[in-house]
Amino acid sequence: MGSFVDVSGSVVVSMVGADSLDFLQRISTNDMAQLKTGENVQTILTDEKGRIIDIVGVVCQTDGRFLLVGQSRVSGQLMSWIEKYIIMEDIKIDDLTSLFTQFLVFGTISFPQKDFIRGLAPESTTYEETWGRSKLHRVLTPREAEQDVRQRLSDRGILSVTNEAFEEYRIRHGIPIVPNELSALYNPLEANISSLISWTKGCYIGQEVIARLDTYKKVQRSLVRMVMGATPASVPVPFFDGDGEAGTITSAVRIAARGGCRGLGYLKTSKILGKRDFFFLRNEEKIELHIEEEPA
């Protein structure tokens, strides 16, 4: 069936105050004007240049509080970025990262996902994340309830796996993470996460830059999946074709069960319609790299 991995340490920020929802609407890419109690929205925080700060799940709780669950593990950085834009608003934020154990549930679940997640643990917060064709469930549970939730997952046939096993899964399915694929080096259009952008809601931080890139087709690179003859010694690392540098490998893993090596990285858009075979250097040796036809 499915599997789950412990991702505790991903930043969790609490936001309360009368201006919270309007503020979130103004600073992030997705439309959450109609967000209701018990609902959640994935949204992107970008800087003034349209580059990625973090991807957060915003959960509207029953007490009027909003939980912002990011991918970054540097909570102070996200707190500082948010505080920079709070001026006169009635908003208070707190770092709750240390209070929660977090699990990501992934893989095949044989019954409806919502039925699976509903009632998992009354004290937990659960919601769905969508990454392209893949759906993950994030479970936030108080530290003191961690063992109970682990047991309930196990009782449902959802087995605990290592970080390495999840790394294989996410790379094979083209799921980007902070900081490898999602960082201030890249914008949402390059990362192929435009589904988390509302094109009708109006302004947000970085909106003008992102809109121009889309309108004038100026996206310079695109996230792709790749098959390699070996893994790089470390990432990020550039890869090449006969004409020079073609892109950057940002994640790589050796697939234990199937053999072979897979990766994620950014390919220059000028190279997408051309040659599909590339190489990178490891200890001065050329290692073959092939771009998979299906985009990440």
N, C-alpha and C positions, 0 to 999 in steps of 0.2 A: 504493500500500500504506500502510504506517504511516509515522510521522514520529518524530523524537526532538528534544528540546530540552535544552540545557545548563542545569541548575539547581544548579550548583556553588555552595557557600556555605550551603546548608541544613545545619543543625547535625547533626553526627555525634558521639555520645558513646559511649565504650567503658565497659562495666561488667563487673568481674570480682569474684569472691569467693563464698564458700559460701552467703551469704544473698541473692544477687542475684535469683534467680527469685522467692523468697518476697516480697522487697521490692517487686518490680515488680507482683506480684499484689495487694499491699496498697495501692499508691499510684495505680493506674490503673483504668480502667473495664472493660476486657475481661478475659476469663478466659484465663490463660496457664499455669495450674497444670500442664497436660500438655504444655507446649511442649517439643519434642524437637529434637535437633541437626539443623540444616538447615531448620527450619521458621521461620515468621514470623507475627506477629500485629500487626494495627493496633489501637492503643488510644489513649484520650484521657487526657490529664493535666488534671485540673480542680482549682480551688482549693476552699476550704472553703464557698464560696457556690455551688459547682457550675458556675462559669464556666470557660471554656476557657483553659488555659495553652498547650497545643500538642497536635497529633496526631502520634504517633510510630509508626514501624514498628519492632518489636522483632525482631531476627534472632538466633537461637541458633546460634553458630558451632561448628565442630568442636573448637576448643581450650577450650570451656567459657565463652568470652567472649560477652557480649551486646552487639550494636550497637543503639543507639537512634538512629534517623534521624528528625529532626523536620522540620517545615515552616518553622519560624522560622529567621531568619538571624542571630539574636542568641544565639550559643552560650553566652556567659557568663551570660545570664539563665536558660537552662534548667539549666545546671550549678548555679547558686546555688539554684534551686528544688529540685532533687533533693537537694543537700547538706543543705538545711534539715531533711530528714526522715531522714537517716542519723545514727543516734545511737550505738548499740553494735554495729551490724551489721558483719559481715565483708564489706565492699564497698569497692572502689576504682574511681573514675571518672576518665576522661581525655577531653579534647576532641581529637578526631581530624579535625575538619572540614577543616583545611587539607591533609590528606594525600590527600583523594579528589577526583576529578572525578565529578560526578553527572549522569546523563541520565535523563529521563523519556521512555519510549517510549509512544506513543498512536496511536489511529486504527485502521484496519482492517488486520489481519494475516491472510494467507490460509491459514496453517497453524496447528495448535494452539499456543496461547500458551506453554505449558510447554515444548513442543519447540523453540519459537523461542528462548526465553531460556536453556535448558539448553545448556551448552557454548559460550556466547557468548564467554567469556574465562575461563580457569581462575583467573586472579588476581582476578576481579571477584566482587562480591556482588550478586546479583540477586533481586528478589522482586516480588510482585504487590500492587498497591493497588486496593481496590474503593471506588468513590465512586458510590453509587446504582447505575445501570445501566452505568456506565463502569468499565473496568478499565485501569489504567496499569501499566507495568513500570518500576521504579526500578533503575538500574544504578549501582553504586558501583565505581569502578575506581581503582587507584593512579594518581597524577598521571603517573608515567613510562610508564604503559600507555595513556594517553588516546588517542593517535593510532591505535594498533592497534585499539582498540575502535571508534573512529569508522569506521575502514575496514571492520571486520567488519559493523557495522551497515549501512553503505552497500552492501556486497557482498550483503546479504540484502534489498536494496531498501528499507531504512528510511532516509529522507532527513532530513538536518538542517534544522531550520526555526528561525525567529527567535522570540524571546520574545513578540512581538506575535501571531504565528500561533498559538502555544499559548494565549495569552490569549483569542483568539477561540474556540478549541476548548473551553476549560474553561468559559467563560461560557455558550456555547450548550448545553453538557451539564450545567450546574448544579453544577460542581465548586468547592467553596469553598476558599479559601486563607487562610493567616496573612499579614498581620494583617487583611485586608479583611473576610472573613466569620467568621473564627475568631480570637477574642480574648477577653479578660476582660470584654468588653461583652456576650457571649452565652453561652448554655449549649448543650449538645449536642442537646437536644430542639428548641430553636429552629432550630439549624443543620441539622436533619434527618439527623443522623448517629447515631441511636439504635442502628443496626446494630452499632456499635462498643462497645456497652454490654452487659455480661452482667447479666441481671436475677436470676440465681440464685446467683452466687458469693459474695455477702456484701459486707462493708464495703470501701470505698475512699474516698479523700479526695473529699468532696462528695457522697457516695452518698445521704445522708439527704435533702438538698435536692432532688436529681434525682428520687428516688423519690416525694417528696411532689408535685412538679410533675406527674409522670406519673399518680399515683393520683388526684389531685383535679382533673386537667385544667386546670392553672393556667398553661400555657404562654402567654405574652403575645404572641408574634410568631412568624413562620415565614419561613424562607428561600424566596424565590420567584425565578423567572426573569421577565424583563420585556422588552418591546419599546418603544423610545422614538423620538420624532421627531428627537432629536439627543442627543449625549452631554453630560453636565454639564461645566462648566469644571474641576471637581475633585470627588473623592469623599473621604469620605462627604458626602452631601447629602440633606436631607429631601425627601419628596414628599407630596402632599396630595390630598384630595378636597374636596367642598363643605363638609364638616363640620370641616375642620382637618387637622392632620398625620396621615398614615396610615402612614408608615414611613420607611425610610432606604435610599437607593441606596448600595451598598458597592463595586460594580465596574461599569465600563461600557466598551464598545468599539464602534468603528465597524467593521462587517463589510465588508472591502474587496471581496471577490469578489461578494457578493450584494447589497451596498448595505444601508442601514438600520443601526440601532443596537440593540444588545442590552445587557442588564445583569443583575446580581444584586442582591438587596437583601432587607431584612426588612420584611414587611408585618404590621401588627397583626392578631391573630387575629380581633378583633371586626369587621374589614373583609373577611375572606376570603369570606364567603357573600353579601356585598352587591355593591355596584357594582364593576365590574372596570376602570373607566377612571379614571385619576388624572393628575396633572401635577406637574412640578417647575419651579422658577424658574431661568432663566439670564439674567443681566443684566436682571432684572425682566420678562422674557418668559416666558409660560406655555408649557412644552413638554409635549406629550401623552405619556402613559405608559400602557401596557396590560400587565396581568398575564397571563402565559401560564397556560392552564388546568392543564397538567401540572405538578405540583410539582417543585421543584428536587431 
